[in-house]
Amino acid sequence: MAFFSIESNSVNIITEGERTGQPRNLFWPWCGANVSLLALSYGAFFLGFGISLWQAVVGAVVGVVLSFGLVGVSSLAGKRSNAPTMTLSRAAFGVRGNVVPGFLSYLIFVGWETILVSLATLATGTIFTRLGGVPPDVARVLGFVIAVGLTMLGGVLGFSVIMRIQKWLTLATLLMSAGYILLTISNVDWSAISKIPTGSTEGFIGATIFGITGIGLGWVNSAADYSRYLPRSVSSKAVVGWTIFGASIVPIILVIYGSLLAGSSKDLSNAIAMDPIGALTTLLPTWYLIPFALVAILGLVGGAILDLYSSGLALVSIGLPVKRHIAALIDACIMLAGTIYIVWFASNFSIPFQGFLITLGVPIAVWSAIFVADVVLRKKDYVESDLFTTQGRYGSWNFRSLILLVVGSIIGWGFVTNTFAPWLAWQGYFLGVIGGKNGPWAFANVGVIFALIVGFFGHILLSRRKITLQERAL
């Protein structure tokens, strides 16, 4: 296959002859998607919950590994039936009923790809402004063009190109990230860090939940999109293990190091809220700014490529009658508009970012838990033909799963606080049970955990017998 050829597969089942590779190949797309320097800024966000360094370290490890554990289990579905995630989700929600979680997944994909490209654009503007001679808007346009171009190249052309690009993006970003750490480690002030008091249990849980929703949870709905090209005979444990390892190892290291930097400087921590990547350049010598610009853009683009690719698949899966690459182009246009708004019109990055994560994070958490429970409950492969017809064993609408999605979202939103925009202030209506919107649990966002619990155990209780009957007919 030529490097620049467009992938012909869409939401269909991958044929036997195309199923190649080993579980270790999953390391590259998942590491490339999560090697972004944005994880350094997450260190400041973690400490923003009023916790100490050791709490941030534990929260980062637990939040990242748990969330990517869900991604790893979801990857098994792709290996077992060689179809994209949002096609396999039809087994749990019905062929037509799956349009609901499919649309939610589409929104979070487009949201994330917009955020990542926006960050690359903002960082480029900051870097070239420091270098001098380039007006900020001109520098931002330059970063915008590079980030959008690379994202569209991978996301539109598809799987084969993504697997090649992600390997080189990962290697380049790892090398440059190591350079950043070596050049800035002298800024770590252990005296200042040691003075950070131990935070409350509520703050620790809130930071951990932020790690779950902000780092790994948003990838569950794309997990099978990359494992679907693996032979069904490969080890399931290896699929899960390589997914977790590839996706987790770099974010954990970068979040911890970011916590060290943010804990050493209150000014840096505050600056990250306005420009999460660009603020990190203030610690660098001028000669490293160009390499830093490259690593910032490449690291962010690695995640944006996967989001754009999977958003195209999600759009086709909910019924848009176009080819996958056309759907990806449509998503790219939406991404362009969103990036322009965030970069040139929004006054603060962290406000729309955290508001977006919390609001969509709750229903996505419910769906993720339902999907993972469905994968765990099924002992046999999906009946591929029935995923594409309303007359098959999976039916047209699975109202049990849809009602569970609604109930889980209502409960989850009731236990999160979202003050990042006036139109989101309605959330948190159940917080009175645990101290109110100004109480100790107000900003822990435990609603995400409740949403996961409702989705997982609810699906097991409501659908175990139905799945057993479906598999007896095989």
Summary of the structure (lengths in Angstrom):
residues: 474
radius of gyration: 21.5
end to end distance: 36.1
largest distance: 70.4
contacts: 1841
relative contact order: 0.18
helix: 75%
strand: 0%
